[in-house]
Amino acid sequence: MINGNKNQLSVFINSMNEQTEKASPLPLPALPLALTVRPVSTLRSQLPGLVPSWRGPVSYFLICFLIYFLTRVLTGYDPLENTVAISGEPPSDNPGIRTIKRAGYFLVRHFWTFLAMFAIITGMAYRVFFGGKPFGQRYWWKLCLYISGQMLLFSALCIPITFFFPQAYFLPFILEAIYILPVLGLMSGHKLGWALLKSAFALMIGHGIYALVILGVSFTVIDLLNL
């Protein structure tokens, strides 16, 4: 009886997966709302099979980045800049402290600018925690490109909010945790509790390595400017 129920459940899951894989990918204009309302089913339809194309995730990420960049330019406001008490040249006579502060300011100011690098690093972290079967590394990279593009949209939407409520500058990071943890965890196919735990570790490691890489880029840029 138990084996019969297990077989029925297995058949049901396989049929659902087949229907998801056969679902037609959505056009780009429909993706922002779909990825917000039903992200898991949308991502499965956008990444059919085991070796999906790069065109969809790269195009979506670039469009989202353009929207985020234009929002920053048109509003002339970046909420993360207000979290650093630096304006122009830091008021310090110590060259080392001045360089560290300027590098930190560059990191905060451009945290969302290099999000494609975050997608690559986080995709590698998820590949390590969730394994490559049946999906390979490229699958996780493409998945993280969609997720990173969605985070850029969330950040662009948060800019008007933080303009009136500067204390809400951390809102994009809260949305990131609420959105990324369950979505990427469920896309792995693991049980929800175990998937959320592994997803949290992978996301923290991805963030940590990304921050270190951007900090290294920041020091390089500041050193070049001081030449």
N, C-alpha and C positions, 0 to 999 in steps of 0.2 A: 504493500500500500504506500509506504514511504517512498520507495523507489519510483513508483508510478507518479506520485506527486512531484518528485524531483524532475522526472522526465518531462512532465507537462510544463513545469516552470521553465526548464531549459528550452523547450520548444517555443514558449511564449517570448522569452528573452531574445532568442535568435530571430524570431519573426519581427520583433520590434526593431532590432538592430538592422535587419534587412530593409524594413520600411524607411528607417532613418537614412540609410545609405542611399536609397533610391530617391529620397527627397531632393527636389531641384534646389540648387543654391539660390539665395535671394539676391536681387540686384543691390548695388551699393547704397542707393538712397534709403532702402528699407532696413538696412543692417543696424543702424544705431538704436532704433526702437526695439527691434527684434532681439538684439544682444542684451538689452536692458530688461525686457519683460520675460523672455524665455531663452536665456543664453546657452544652456546646454544643448537643447534640441537644435538651435540655430547653428551652433558651432559644428555639430555633427553633420548637418546638411551642407555646411560650407567646406568641410574637410572630409569628403566621402572617400572611402577606401583607405588603404594603408599608405599610399604615396600620393597625397593631394598636391595640386599645383601651387606654385609660389605666387601666382598672379593675384589671386584674391586677397590673401593676407597682406602682401606688400602694398597693393593698391589702397586697401582700407586704412592701413597704418599711415601712409603718406597723406591721404585726404584728412584724416583726423589730426595729424601733425600740422597741416596747413591751417585748419580751423583754429587750433590752439594758438599757433603763431600769430595769425591775424587778430585773434581776440586780444592777445597781449599788446600787439602794436596799436590797434585801434583804441583800446582803453588806456594805454600807457601805464598799465598797472600790473604788478606781479606780486601776489600776496606773500610769496616766500621772501622777497627782498625786504619786506618790513620786519622780518624776524631777525635780521642781522643789524646791529647798531653800527653800521659803517656807511659813511657817505664820502665818496671820493677816496683820497689818501688817508689811511688810518692814522690817527694821532699818536704815533709812537716813534721814539728815537732809536729803538732797537730794530735793526734791519731784519733779523730773524722773526721777531714777533710781527712786524709789519707784513712780511711775506706770508706767514701762516694765516693772518687775518684776511689778507686779500685772497688767498687761495680758498679759504673757507667761504668767503663771500661769493667767489666765482662758482663754487660747488653748489651753494644754495640757489643762486640765481639761475643756474643752468641744469638743475636737477631733472626737470621734465624735458629739456632739450635733447638729451642723449638717451631717450627712452628706448630707442632701437637697440642700443647696447644692453639695456636692462632686459629686453626681451630675449636676447641671445644668452646672457648669463643665467637668467631665471629658467629658460628652457633647458639648459644643461643641468641645472640643479634638480629640476623635476625629472629629468631623464635618469639621474642618479638615484633618486628616492623611489621612483615608481617603475624603474626598469624600462627596457626597450621593447618588450614583447607585449602585444603584437605590433606596437608602434615603434618607429625608430626615432633618432634624434631630430631629424628634420620635421617630423610631425609635431614635436613639442615646440620647436622654434616657430613654426607657422601658427600654432595655437597661441603662443605667447605674443606674437605680433598682433593678432586680433584683440587679445586682452589688453595689450599696451595701448593700442589705438583707442579702445573704449575708455581707458583711464585718461588719455589725453582729452577726450570729449568731456568726461566728468570734470577734469581740471579747468577746462575752458568755461563750463557752466558755473563752476564755483567762483570764478574771478569776479563777476558782478556781485555775488553774495558777500565775498570778503571785502569788497570795496566799501560796503556799508557796515559790515561787521568784521573788522580786521582780526578779532579774536578767533574767527572761524577759519584761520589759514590752514589748520590741520584737517579740515573737512575732506579734502581729496584722499588723504591717507586712511581715514576711517572708511570711506567708500571703497578704497582699494582692498582693505582687509575683508570687508563684508562681501565684496564681489568676487575677488580672485580666489580666496580660500575654498569656498564651496564649488565654484565653477570648475577650476582646474582639478580639484579633488574628484568630483563626479565624472569628469572626462577621463579619468584614469581607469574607471571601471571597478575600483575597489569599494569595499563597504564604507558607508558614510563616515562613521567615527574614525576609523583607521585612515581613511583618505584625508579627512580634515587635519588630523595630527601630522601626517607626513607632508601635507600641503603647507602647513604652518612652518615647519622646519625648512622646507625647500624655499619658501618665500623669504624667510629671514636670512638664509644663507645668500640667496640671490640679491637681496637688498644690501647686505654687508659687503659682498664682493663688488657690487656695482658702485657703492659709495667709495670704496678704496680705489677703484679704477678712476672714477671721476675726480677724486682728490689728487691722484697722480697726474691726471690731465691738467688739473687746476694749477698745480705747482709748476708743471712744464710751461703752461701759458704765461704765468706770472714771471717766471725766469726769462722767457723770451721777451716779454714787455720791458723787463729791466735792463736788457742788453743795450 
